[in-house]
Amino acid sequence: MGFLLVAGAIVSEVAATLALRASHGLTRLAPSLLVVAGYATAFVLLAQALKSLSVGPVYAVWSGVGTVGAFVGGVLLFGEQLRTATLVGMAMIVGGVAVMYLGGGVEH
């Protein structure tokens, strides 16, 4: 169940981050409301997941997958540039998250 909560937290956080871009500095109401709701949901779900999962690996997964998800969303939704260096960076994030996950012991 903890991993489903983390997955929900990741989706909520990525949606909120993309809405933050769409809000134009929180000047558009609908995306601004999504920012607040998305981040609030992400933190509630993450807090619930941490009742049964270890904070280090979970935070690595949440932040790493969220970073990659926000980047991919920016490319798809906003036409942001995809460069070789960014692909290398994403691969490094995924590799680092995998190492932390495998070495950190997930459940406590």
ZIPELIN-V83397 format. One record per run of one state. SS is the DSSP state (A for helix, B for strand, O for the rest). FROM is the first residue (numbers start at 0). LEN is the number of residues. If there is no record, write none. Layout:
ss={SS,SS}
from={FROM,FROM}
len={LEN,LEN}
//
This chain:
ss={O,A,O,A,O,B,O,A,O,A,O,B,O}
from={0,1,22,28,49,52,53,54,78,83,104,106,107}
len={1,21,6,21,3,1,1,24,5,21,2,1,1}
//
